[in-house]
């Protein structure tokens, strides 16, 4: 299949909810426009940052539809089709292609610990259902080793991309990239971009973080592309406390940043039970003050 020239920050939108716990489609559209206008390399939705496992099947499809329609071809959209069983994953993949997604991403079935034979059949069925790139999200209960990833990418026509999240992420990127498999078109990192410079040095072509600082992350990547290494490292070091705090506080923190950026209206969550407290807000204030001068996108 034709190789896509995907690279940089593929940002993940969070799911915005209104006061009746419904997806706020207007805010979601604003969020997608924010990602596009931040010049991110692409969009991946709805995955773990989006609380996808707390969404109904209809809501997951709505997230994909609004994302594709709002992006309107301005940046690639990779839609999540992961599911607890093969049939549902195939249905999500078929839907994503039908509404115009540029690719799909799937971790192995996540409600059990499947053996590789079952994982292979799962990706084989998704591969048979679509004609767009398929990205393996190497995470969850059944992490794949490099031999297994290479077999999937070599034997299945559309399985050509990998989001590598097996701990430790940078070394896992190294192990896979070192194999130089021509059937792997690109490896991307995760962990909110925490190791993006390390992963890039080891062979990653991009990273897939939550979207609240996607403009800054993309700027770091662009500076590296322009061989402005010192400037890229300085900007990343300025960003790093914000990424670390996301890992500590979760997506309520990310939504709080999006409120400050003029996109979100609230920090409502379904999958997170720890509301932000006064001490959390003081930490967020410090991160915000340090990063605000470096934000590229302005409302």
Number of C-alpha atoms within 10 A of each C-alpha: 11 8 12 13 9 18 18 25 34 31 30 27 27 28 30 24 20 14 9 7 11 12 18 16 17 11 17 22 21 15 25 24 18 25 27 24 16 22 21 24 25 23 27 27 28 28 23 16 21 22 18 21 18 13 19 10 15 8 16 24 21 16 25 25 19 17 27 26 14 17 22 15 13 14 19 22 26 28 32 29 28 28 22 14 15 21 13 15 23 23 15 24 28 19 19 25 18 11 14 20 27 21 24 28 24 25 26 30 21 17 11 12 14 14 10 14 8 15 20 18 13 22 27 19 17 28 19 13 17 19 17 22 23 28 28 24 24 21 18 16 14 18 19 21 13 16 10 14 22 22 14 22 23 16 13 19 17 25 30 26 25 26 24 30 20 20 12 10 20 23 15 19 27 18 15 22 17 12 12 12 15 11 20 21 20 22 25 27 32 24 19 23 25 22 18 28 20 17 25 21 13 18 20 25 20 26 30 25 25 28 29 29 28 29 24 25 29 23 24 25 28 16 17 17 12 10 11 13 16 11 14 22 16 12 18 21 11 16 22 17 18 25 22 15 16 20 15 11 16 16 24 20 22 25 25 21 22 21 15 15 18 14 22 23 16 15 20 19 20 12 14 12 9 10 14 15 8 9 9 14 13 11 13 22 13 12 19 17 10 14 18 12 8 15 16 15 16 10 7
